Amino acid sequence: MKSSLIAVTTGRREVVHDLTPQCAEFAAAAGGDGLLHIFVPHATAGIAIIELGAGSDDDLLAALGDLLPADDRWRHAHGSRGHGRSHVMPAMIPPYATVPVIGGKLMLGTWQSIAMVDLNVDNPERQVRLSFLTDAG
């Protein structure tokens, strides 16, 4: 298995951050056929495979805002207002995804991208673990 940790700066706002270029570069460098596993080692972020750039990323943030409002209802209440919702979000958008790789290329659909979803405005610096698994045969 090949594995690498990448740093991502999300800033102090809710974000759907495109990881596709870094994932494609890592898969190409690993080469061959296998599975790319993307994992965010944070209790308040998730990985989504979604169309980006056509409004879907904003729609996702709006839907999460409706489902998980940034208000005072959360029992987990340290940090910014509504911080507890950030800890609930990974139950809906898990902290991982796996993508097939053939010949060093991600086998994503035409409009699919790999993104980190982060509602936690208190932590602008994130890490993402990329792991390439092959059949050692």
Chimera marker file (.cmm) of the C-alpha trace (Angstrom):
<marker_set name="trace">
<marker id="1" x="0.000" y="0.000" z="0.000" r="1" g="1" b="0" radius="0.5"/>
<marker id="2" x="1.199" y="3.500" z="-0.819" r="1" g="1" b="0" radius="0.5"/>
<marker id="3" x="-0.038" y="6.267" z="1.443" r="1" g="1" b="0" radius="0.5"/>
<marker id="4" x="0.402" y="10.008" z="1.724" r="1" g="1" b="0" radius="0.5"/>
<marker id="5" x="-0.965" y="12.767" z="3.917" r="1" g="1" b="0" radius="0.5"/>
<marker id="6" x="-1.906" y="16.046" z="2.232" r="1" g="1" b="0" radius="0.5"/>
<marker id="7" x="-2.635" y="19.377" z="3.899" r="1" g="1" b="0" radius="0.5"/>
<marker id="8" x="-5.789" y="21.311" z="3.014" r="1" g="1" b="0" radius="0.5"/>
<marker id="9" x="-6.587" y="24.862" z="4.099" r="1" g="1" b="0" radius="0.5"/>
<marker id="10" x="-10.350" y="25.366" z="4.185" r="1" g="1" b="0" radius="0.5"/>
<marker id="11" x="-10.421" y="28.810" z="5.750" r="1" g="1" b="0" radius="0.5"/>
<marker id="12" x="-12.953" y="30.006" z="8.286" r="1" g="1" b="0" radius="0.5"/>
<marker id="13" x="-16.088" y="29.241" z="6.288" r="1" g="1" b="0" radius="0.5"/>
<marker id="14" x="-18.146" y="26.174" z="5.457" r="1" g="1" b="0" radius="0.5"/>
<marker id="15" x="-16.688" y="24.574" z="2.364" r="1" g="1" b="0" radius="0.5"/>
<marker id="16" x="-16.884" y="21.811" z="-0.188" r="1" g="1" b="0" radius="0.5"/>
<marker id="17" x="-13.203" y="21.599" z="-1.178" r="1" g="1" b="0" radius="0.5"/>
<marker id="18" x="-12.215" y="19.855" z="-4.426" r="1" g="1" b="0" radius="0.5"/>
<marker id="19" x="-9.611" y="17.135" z="-3.830" r="1" g="1" b="0" radius="0.5"/>
<marker id="20" x="-9.811" y="15.639" z="-7.325" r="1" g="1" b="0" radius="0.5"/>
<marker id="21" x="-6.546" y="17.114" z="-8.683" r="1" g="1" b="0" radius="0.5"/>
<marker id="22" x="-4.499" y="15.861" z="-5.698" r="1" g="1" b="0" radius="0.5"/>
<marker id="23" x="-6.222" y="12.455" z="-5.877" r="1" g="1" b="0" radius="0.5"/>
<marker id="24" x="-5.586" y="12.154" z="-9.629" r="1" g="1" b="0" radius="0.5"/>
<marker id="25" x="-1.919" y="13.115" z="-9.173" r="1" g="1" b="0" radius="0.5"/>
<marker id="26" x="-1.461" y="10.584" z="-6.370" r="1" g="1" b="0" radius="0.5"/>
<marker id="27" x="-3.170" y="7.803" z="-8.375" r="1" g="1" b="0" radius="0.5"/>
<marker id="28" x="-1.055" y="8.568" z="-11.455" r="1" g="1" b="0" radius="0.5"/>
<marker id="29" x="2.158" y="8.468" z="-9.408" r="1" g="1" b="0" radius="0.5"/>
<marker id="30" x="1.099" y="5.160" z="-7.826" r="1" g="1" b="0" radius="0.5"/>
<marker id="31" x="0.331" y="3.802" z="-11.284" r="1" g="1" b="0" radius="0.5"/>
<marker id="32" x="-1.372" y="0.598" z="-12.222" r="1" g="1" b="0" radius="0.5"/>
<marker id="33" x="-4.714" y="-0.746" z="-11.118" r="1" g="1" b="0" radius="0.5"/>
<marker id="34" x="-6.132" y="-0.619" z="-7.621" r="1" g="1" b="0" radius="0.5"/>
<marker id="35" x="-8.275" y="1.370" z="-5.252" r="1" g="1" b="0" radius="0.5"/>
<marker id="36" x="-7.708" y="4.905" z="-4.036" r="1" g="1" b="0" radius="0.5"/>
<marker id="37" x="-8.993" y="5.322" z="-0.504" r="1" g="1" b="0" radius="0.5"/>
<marker id="38" x="-9.515" y="8.899" z="0.677" r="1" g="1" b="0" radius="0.5"/>
<marker id="39" x="-9.839" y="9.445" z="4.432" r="1" g="1" b="0" radius="0.5"/>
<marker id="40" x="-10.096" y="12.634" z="6.466" r="1" g="1" b="0" radius="0.5"/>
<marker id="41" x="-8.884" y="12.014" z="10.056" r="1" g="1" b="0" radius="0.5"/>
<marker id="42" x="-11.129" y="14.634" z="11.637" r="1" g="1" b="0" radius="0.5"/>
<marker id="43" x="-14.351" y="14.223" z="13.624" r="1" g="1" b="0" radius="0.5"/>
<marker id="44" x="-15.982" y="17.162" z="11.826" r="1" g="1" b="0" radius="0.5"/>
<marker id="45" x="-15.355" y="16.612" z="8.106" r="1" g="1" b="0" radius="0.5"/>
<marker id="46" x="-16.445" y="14.177" z="5.420" r="1" g="1" b="0" radius="0.5"/>
<marker id="47" x="-15.600" y="13.023" z="1.914" r="1" g="1" b="0" radius="0.5"/>
<marker id="48" x="-18.205" y="13.254" z="-0.855" r="1" g="1" b="0" radius="0.5"/>
<marker id="49" x="-18.226" y="12.246" z="-4.495" r="1" g="1" b="0" radius="0.5"/>
<marker id="50" x="-20.308" y="14.952" z="-6.116" r="1" g="1" b="0" radius="0.5"/>
<marker id="51" x="-20.500" y="17.224" z="-9.133" r="1" g="1" b="0" radius="0.5"/>
<marker id="52" x="-18.674" y="20.477" z="-8.395" r="1" g="1" b="0" radius="0.5"/>
<marker id="53" x="-18.753" y="23.896" z="-10.033" r="1" g="1" b="0" radius="0.5"/>
<marker id="54" x="-22.349" y="23.786" z="-11.286" r="1" g="1" b="0" radius="0.5"/>
<marker id="55" x="-23.991" y="24.824" z="-8.021" r="1" g="1" b="0" radius="0.5"/>
<marker id="56" x="-24.178" y="21.356" z="-6.453" r="1" g="1" b="0" radius="0.5"/>
<marker id="57" x="-21.524" y="22.262" z="-3.887" r="1" g="1" b="0" radius="0.5"/>
<marker id="58" x="-23.545" y="25.287" z="-2.765" r="1" g="1" b="0" radius="0.5"/>
<marker id="59" x="-26.714" y="23.166" z="-2.810" r="1" g="1" b="0" radius="0.5"/>
<marker id="60" x="-25.023" y="20.595" z="-0.568" r="1" g="1" b="0" radius="0.5"/>
<marker id="61" x="-24.010" y="23.271" z="1.940" r="1" g="1" b="0" radius="0.5"/>
<marker id="62" x="-27.560" y="24.708" z="1.855" r="1" g="1" b="0" radius="0.5"/>
<marker id="63" x="-29.075" y="21.242" z="2.414" r="1" g="1" b="0" radius="0.5"/>
<marker id="64" x="-26.711" y="20.595" z="5.323" r="1" g="1" b="0" radius="0.5"/>
<marker id="65" x="-27.659" y="24.002" z="6.725" r="1" g="1" b="0" radius="0.5"/>
<marker id="66" x="-31.336" y="22.976" z="6.596" r="1" g="1" b="0" radius="0.5"/>
<marker id="67" x="-30.683" y="19.525" z="8.107" r="1" g="1" b="0" radius="0.5"/>
<marker id="68" x="-28.083" y="20.669" z="10.636" r="1" g="1" b="0" radius="0.5"/>
<marker id="69" x="-28.728" y="24.326" z="11.542" r="1" g="1" b="0" radius="0.5"/>
<marker id="70" x="-25.941" y="26.334" z="13.164" r="1" g="1" b="0" radius="0.5"/>
<marker id="71" x="-27.949" y="27.178" z="16.266" r="1" g="1" b="0" radius="0.5"/>
<marker id="72" x="-27.925" y="26.427" z="19.978" r="1" g="1" b="0" radius="0.5"/>
<marker id="73" x="-29.768" y="23.073" z="19.902" r="1" g="1" b="0" radius="0.5"/>
<marker id="74" x="-26.585" y="20.973" z="19.989" r="1" g="1" b="0" radius="0.5"/>
<marker id="75" x="-25.445" y="19.348" z="23.238" r="1" g="1" b="0" radius="0.5"/>
<marker id="76" x="-21.861" y="19.303" z="21.990" r="1" g="1" b="0" radius="0.5"/>
<marker id="77" x="-21.517" y="23.045" z="22.370" r="1" g="1" b="0" radius="0.5"/>
<marker id="78" x="-17.894" y="24.220" z="22.534" r="1" g="1" b="0" radius="0.5"/>
<marker id="79" x="-16.459" y="26.447" z="19.809" r="1" g="1" b="0" radius="0.5"/>
<marker id="80" x="-18.526" y="28.560" z="17.462" r="1" g="1" b="0" radius="0.5"/>
<marker id="81" x="-22.332" y="28.617" z="17.530" r="1" g="1" b="0" radius="0.5"/>
<marker id="82" x="-23.721" y="25.343" z="16.225" r="1" g="1" b="0" radius="0.5"/>
<marker id="83" x="-20.370" y="23.544" z="16.386" r="1" g="1" b="0" radius="0.5"/>
<marker id="84" x="-22.085" y="20.334" z="17.511" r="1" g="1" b="0" radius="0.5"/>
<marker id="85" x="-23.609" y="19.929" z="14.050" r="1" g="1" b="0" radius="0.5"/>
<marker id="86" x="-20.113" y="19.534" z="12.622" r="1" g="1" b="0" radius="0.5"/>
<marker id="87" x="-19.718" y="16.417" z="14.780" r="1" g="1" b="0" radius="0.5"/>
<marker id="88" x="-23.021" y="14.988" z="13.526" r="1" g="1" b="0" radius="0.5"/>
<marker id="89" x="-22.311" y="15.622" z="9.828" r="1" g="1" b="0" radius="0.5"/>
<marker id="90" x="-19.842" y="12.694" z="9.340" r="1" g="1" b="0" radius="0.5"/>
<marker id="91" x="-22.708" y="10.301" z="10.102" r="1" g="1" b="0" radius="0.5"/>
<marker id="92" x="-24.306" y="11.617" z="6.890" r="1" g="1" b="0" radius="0.5"/>
<marker id="93" x="-21.208" y="12.348" z="4.822" r="1" g="1" b="0" radius="0.5"/>
<marker id="94" x="-18.660" y="9.770" z="5.962" r="1" g="1" b="0" radius="0.5"/>
<marker id="95" x="-14.991" y="10.643" z="6.486" r="1" g="1" b="0" radius="0.5"/>
<marker id="96" x="-13.926" y="8.328" z="3.653" r="1" g="1" b="0" radius="0.5"/>
<marker id="97" x="-14.509" y="7.254" z="0.059" r="1" g="1" b="0" radius="0.5"/>
<marker id="98" x="-12.927" y="4.677" z="-2.228" r="1" g="1" b="0" radius="0.5"/>
<marker id="99" x="-12.484" y="5.133" z="-5.982" r="1" g="1" b="0" radius="0.5"/>
<marker id="100" x="-11.345" y="2.489" z="-8.509" r="1" g="1" b="0" radius="0.5"/>
<marker id="101" x="-8.136" y="3.264" z="-10.400" r="1" g="1" b="0" radius="0.5"/>
<marker id="102" x="-7.272" y="1.664" z="-13.749" r="1" g="1" b="0" radius="0.5"/>
<marker id="103" x="-3.896" y="2.334" z="-15.355" r="1" g="1" b="0" radius="0.5"/>
<marker id="104" x="-3.222" y="5.129" z="-12.870" r="1" g="1" b="0" radius="0.5"/>
<marker id="105" x="-6.465" y="6.971" z="-13.740" r="1" g="1" b="0" radius="0.5"/>
<marker id="106" x="-9.406" y="7.601" z="-11.433" r="1" g="1" b="0" radius="0.5"/>
<marker id="107" x="-12.529" y="5.847" z="-12.698" r="1" g="1" b="0" radius="0.5"/>
<marker id="108" x="-14.881" y="8.688" z="-11.826" r="1" g="1" b="0" radius="0.5"/>
<marker id="109" x="-18.017" y="9.369" z="-13.841" r="1" g="1" b="0" radius="0.5"/>
<marker id="110" x="-18.157" y="12.324" z="-16.206" r="1" g="1" b="0" radius="0.5"/>
<marker id="111" x="-19.403" y="14.841" z="-13.646" r="1" g="1" b="0" radius="0.5"/>
<marker id="112" x="-18.019" y="13.283" z="-10.475" r="1" g="1" b="0" radius="0.5"/>
<marker id="113" x="-15.398" y="14.955" z="-8.293" r="1" g="1" b="0" radius="0.5"/>
<marker id="114" x="-13.899" y="14.028" z="-4.937" r="1" g="1" b="0" radius="0.5"/>
<marker id="115" x="-14.496" y="16.671" z="-2.279" r="1" g="1" b="0" radius="0.5"/>
<marker id="116" x="-13.946" y="17.251" z="1.408" r="1" g="1" b="0" radius="0.5"/>
<marker id="117" x="-17.019" y="18.683" z="3.134" r="1" g="1" b="0" radius="0.5"/>
<marker id="118" x="-16.157" y="20.812" z="6.142" r="1" g="1" b="0" radius="0.5"/>
<marker id="119" x="-18.694" y="22.723" z="8.247" r="1" g="1" b="0" radius="0.5"/>
<marker id="120" x="-16.236" y="23.404" z="11.081" r="1" g="1" b="0" radius="0.5"/>
<marker id="121" x="-15.302" y="27.085" z="10.851" r="1" g="1" b="0" radius="0.5"/>
<marker id="122" x="-13.111" y="26.727" z="13.965" r="1" g="1" b="0" radius="0.5"/>
<marker id="123" x="-10.466" y="24.556" z="12.253" r="1" g="1" b="0" radius="0.5"/>
<marker id="124" x="-9.126" y="25.997" z="8.981" r="1" g="1" b="0" radius="0.5"/>
<marker id="125" x="-6.299" y="23.462" z="8.593" r="1" g="1" b="0" radius="0.5"/>
<marker id="126" x="-7.122" y="19.874" z="7.627" r="1" g="1" b="0" radius="0.5"/>
<marker id="127" x="-5.310" y="16.724" z="6.608" r="1" g="1" b="0" radius="0.5"/>
<marker id="128" x="-6.432" y="14.101" z="4.131" r="1" g="1" b="0" radius="0.5"/>
<marker id="129" x="-4.914" y="10.621" z="3.919" r="1" g="1" b="0" radius="0.5"/>
<marker id="130" x="-4.656" y="9.176" z="0.397" r="1" g="1" b="0" radius="0.5"/>
<marker id="131" x="-3.948" y="5.436" z="0.224" r="1" g="1" b="0" radius="0.5"/>
<marker id="132" x="-3.469" y="3.363" z="-2.931" r="1" g="1" b="0" radius="0.5"/>
<marker id="133" x="-4.236" y="-0.315" z="-2.544" r="1" g="1" b="0" radius="0.5"/>
<marker id="134" x="-3.247" y="-2.903" z="-5.115" r="1" g="1" b="0" radius="0.5"/>
<marker id="135" x="-3.575" y="-6.638" z="-5.329" r="1" g="1" b="0" radius="0.5"/>
<marker id="136" x="-0.135" y="-7.871" z="-4.350" r="1" g="1" b="0" radius="0.5"/>
<marker id="137" x="-1.191" y="-11.148" z="-5.974" r="1" g="1" b="0" radius="0.5"/>
<link id1="1" id2="2" r="1" g="1" b="0" radius="0.2"/>
<link id1="2" id2="3" r="1" g="1" b="0" radius="0.2"/>
<link id1="3" id2="4" r="1" g="1" b="0" radius="0.2"/>
<link id1="4" id2="5" r="1" g="1" b="0" radius="0.2"/>
<link id1="5" id2="6" r="1" g="1" b="0" radius="0.2"/>
<link id1="6" id2="7" r="1" g="1" b="0" radius="0.2"/>
<link id1="7" id2="8" r="1" g="1" b="0" radius="0.2"/>
<link id1="8" id2="9" r="1" g="1" b="0" radius="0.2"/>
<link id1="9" id2="10" r="1" g="1" b="0" radius="0.2"/>
<link id1="10" id2="11" r="1" g="1" b="0" radius="0.2"/>
<link id1="11" id2="12" r="1" g="1" b="0" radius="0.2"/>
<link id1="12" id2="13" r="1" g="1" b="0" radius="0.2"/>
<link id1="13" id2="14" r="1" g="1" b="0" radius="0.2"/>
<link id1="14" id2="15" r="1" g="1" b="0" radius="0.2"/>
<link id1="15" id2="16" r="1" g="1" b="0" radius="0.2"/>
<link id1="16" id2="17" r="1" g="1" b="0" radius="0.2"/>
<link id1="17" id2="18" r="1" g="1" b="0" radius="0.2"/>
<link id1="18" id2="19" r="1" g="1" b="0" radius="0.2"/>
<link id1="19" id2="20" r="1" g="1" b="0" radius="0.2"/>
<link id1="20" id2="21" r="1" g="1" b="0" radius="0.2"/>
<link id1="21" id2="22" r="1" g="1" b="0" radius="0.2"/>
<link id1="22" id2="23" r="1" g="1" b="0" radius="0.2"/>
<link id1="23" id2="24" r="1" g="1" b="0" radius="0.2"/>
<link id1="24" id2="25" r="1" g="1" b="0" radius="0.2"/>
<link id1="25" id2="26" r="1" g="1" b="0" radius="0.2"/>
<link id1="26" id2="27" r="1" g="1" b="0" radius="0.2"/>
<link id1="27" id2="28" r="1" g="1" b="0" radius="0.2"/>
<link id1="28" id2="29" r="1" g="1" b="0" radius="0.2"/>
<link id1="29" id2="30" r="1" g="1" b="0" radius="0.2"/>
<link id1="30" id2="31" r="1" g="1" b="0" radius="0.2"/>
<link id1="31" id2="32" r="1" g="1" b="0" radius="0.2"/>
<link id1="32" id2="33" r="1" g="1" b="0" radius="0.2"/>
<link id1="33" id2="34" r="1" g="1" b="0" radius="0.2"/>
<link id1="34" id2="35" r="1" g="1" b="0" radius="0.2"/>
<link id1="35" id2="36" r="1" g="1" b="0" radius="0.2"/>
<link id1="36" id2="37" r="1" g="1" b="0" radius="0.2"/>
<link id1="37" id2="38" r="1" g="1" b="0" radius="0.2"/>
<link id1="38" id2="39" r="1" g="1" b="0" radius="0.2"/>
<link id1="39" id2="40" r="1" g="1" b="0" radius="0.2"/>
<link id1="40" id2="41" r="1" g="1" b="0" radius="0.2"/>
<link id1="41" id2="42" r="1" g="1" b="0" radius="0.2"/>
<link id1="42" id2="43" r="1" g="1" b="0" radius="0.2"/>
<link id1="43" id2="44" r="1" g="1" b="0" radius="0.2"/>
<link id1="44" id2="45" r="1" g="1" b="0" radius="0.2"/>
<link id1="45" id2="46" r="1" g="1" b="0" radius="0.2"/>
<link id1="46" id2="47" r="1" g="1" b="0" radius="0.2"/>
<link id1="47" id2="48" r="1" g="1" b="0" radius="0.2"/>
<link id1="48" id2="49" r="1" g="1" b="0" radius="0.2"/>
<link id1="49" id2="50" r="1" g="1" b="0" radius="0.2"/>
<link id1="50" id2="51" r="1" g="1" b="0" radius="0.2"/>
<link id1="51" id2="52" r="1" g="1" b="0" radius="0.2"/>
<link id1="52" id2="53" r="1" g="1" b="0" radius="0.2"/>
<link id1="53" id2="54" r="1" g="1" b="0" radius="0.2"/>
<link id1="54" id2="55" r="1" g="1" b="0" radius="0.2"/>
<link id1="55" id2="56" r="1" g="1" b="0" radius="0.2"/>
<link id1="56" id2="57" r="1" g="1" b="0" radius="0.2"/>
<link id1="57" id2="58" r="1" g="1" b="0" radius="0.2"/>
<link id1="58" id2="59" r="1" g="1" b="0" radius="0.2"/>
<link id1="59" id2="60" r="1" g="1" b="0" radius="0.2"/>
<link id1="60" id2="61" r="1" g="1" b="0" radius="0.2"/>
<link id1="61" id2="62" r="1" g="1" b="0" radius="0.2"/>
<link id1="62" id2="63" r="1" g="1" b="0" radius="0.2"/>
<link id1="63" id2="64" r="1" g="1" b="0" radius="0.2"/>
<link id1="64" id2="65" r="1" g="1" b="0" radius="0.2"/>
<link id1="65" id2="66" r="1" g="1" b="0" radius="0.2"/>
<link id1="66" id2="67" r="1" g="1" b="0" radius="0.2"/>
<link id1="67" id2="68" r="1" g="1" b="0" radius="0.2"/>
<link id1="68" id2="69" r="1" g="1" b="0" radius="0.2"/>
<link id1="69" id2="70" r="1" g="1" b="0" radius="0.2"/>
<link id1="70" id2="71" r="1" g="1" b="0" radius="0.2"/>
<link id1="71" id2="72" r="1" g="1" b="0" radius="0.2"/>
<link id1="72" id2="73" r="1" g="1" b="0" radius="0.2"/>
<link id1="73" id2="74" r="1" g="1" b="0" radius="0.2"/>
<link id1="74" id2="75" r="1" g="1" b="0" radius="0.2"/>
<link id1="75" id2="76" r="1" g="1" b="0" radius="0.2"/>
<link id1="76" id2="77" r="1" g="1" b="0" radius="0.2"/>
<link id1="77" id2="78" r="1" g="1" b="0" radius="0.2"/>
<link id1="78" id2="79" r="1" g="1" b="0" radius="0.2"/>
<link id1="79" id2="80" r="1" g="1" b="0" radius="0.2"/>
<link id1="80" id2="81" r="1" g="1" b="0" radius="0.2"/>
<link id1="81" id2="82" r="1" g="1" b="0" radius="0.2"/>
<link id1="82" id2="83" r="1" g="1" b="0" radius="0.2"/>
<link id1="83" id2="84" r="1" g="1" b="0" radius="0.2"/>
<link id1="84" id2="85" r="1" g="1" b="0" radius="0.2"/>
<link id1="85" id2="86" r="1" g="1" b="0" radius="0.2"/>
<link id1="86" id2="87" r="1" g="1" b="0" radius="0.2"/>
<link id1="87" id2="88" r="1" g="1" b="0" radius="0.2"/>
<link id1="88" id2="89" r="1" g="1" b="0" radius="0.2"/>
<link id1="89" id2="90" r="1" g="1" b="0" radius="0.2"/>
<link id1="90" id2="91" r="1" g="1" b="0" radius="0.2"/>
<link id1="91" id2="92" r="1" g="1" b="0" radius="0.2"/>
<link id1="92" id2="93" r="1" g="1" b="0" radius="0.2"/>
<link id1="93" id2="94" r="1" g="1" b="0" radius="0.2"/>
<link id1="94" id2="95" r="1" g="1" b="0" radius="0.2"/>
<link id1="95" id2="96" r="1" g="1" b="0" radius="0.2"/>
<link id1="96" id2="97" r="1" g="1" b="0" radius="0.2"/>
<link id1="97" id2="98" r="1" g="1" b="0" radius="0.2"/>
<link id1="98" id2="99" r="1" g="1" b="0" radius="0.2"/>
<link id1="99" id2="100" r="1" g="1" b="0" radius="0.2"/>
<link id1="100" id2="101" r="1" g="1" b="0" radius="0.2"/>
<link id1="101" id2="102" r="1" g="1" b="0" radius="0.2"/>
<link id1="102" id2="103" r="1" g="1" b="0" radius="0.2"/>
<link id1="103" id2="104" r="1" g="1" b="0" radius="0.2"/>
<link id1="104" id2="105" r="1" g="1" b="0" radius="0.2"/>
<link id1="105" id2="106" r="1" g="1" b="0" radius="0.2"/>
<link id1="106" id2="107" r="1" g="1" b="0" radius="0.2"/>
<link id1="107" id2="108" r="1" g="1" b="0" radius="0.2"/>
<link id1="108" id2="109" r="1" g="1" b="0" radius="0.2"/>
<link id1="109" id2="110" r="1" g="1" b="0" radius="0.2"/>
<link id1="110" id2="111" r="1" g="1" b="0" radius="0.2"/>
<link id1="111" id2="112" r="1" g="1" b="0" radius="0.2"/>
<link id1="112" id2="113" r="1" g="1" b="0" radius="0.2"/>
<link id1="113" id2="114" r="1" g="1" b="0" radius="0.2"/>
<link id1="114" id2="115" r="1" g="1" b="0" radius="0.2"/>
<link id1="115" id2="116" r="1" g="1" b="0" radius="0.2"/>
<link id1="116" id2="117" r="1" g="1" b="0" radius="0.2"/>
<link id1="117" id2="118" r="1" g="1" b="0" radius="0.2"/>
<link id1="118" id2="119" r="1" g="1" b="0" radius="0.2"/>
<link id1="119" id2="120" r="1" g="1" b="0" radius="0.2"/>
<link id1="120" id2="121" r="1" g="1" b="0" radius="0.2"/>
<link id1="121" id2="122" r="1" g="1" b="0" radius="0.2"/>
<link id1="122" id2="123" r="1" g="1" b="0" radius="0.2"/>
<link id1="123" id2="124" r="1" g="1" b="0" radius="0.2"/>
<link id1="124" id2="125" r="1" g="1" b="0" radius="0.2"/>
<link id1="125" id2="126" r="1" g="1" b="0" radius="0.2"/>
<link id1="126" id2="127" r="1" g="1" b="0" radius="0.2"/>
<link id1="127" id2="128" r="1" g="1" b="0" radius="0.2"/>
<link id1="128" id2="129" r="1" g="1" b="0" radius="0.2"/>
<link id1="129" id2="130" r="1" g="1" b="0" radius="0.2"/>
<link id1="130" id2="131" r="1" g="1" b="0" radius="0.2"/>
<link id1="131" id2="132" r="1" g="1" b="0" radius="0.2"/>
<link id1="132" id2="133" r="1" g="1" b="0" radius="0.2"/>
<link id1="133" id2="134" r="1" g="1" b="0" radius="0.2"/>
<link id1="134" id2="135" r="1" g="1" b="0" radius="0.2"/>
<link id1="135" id2="136" r="1" g="1" b="0" radius="0.2"/>
<link id1="136" id2="137" r="1" g="1" b="0" radius="0.2"/>
</marker_set>
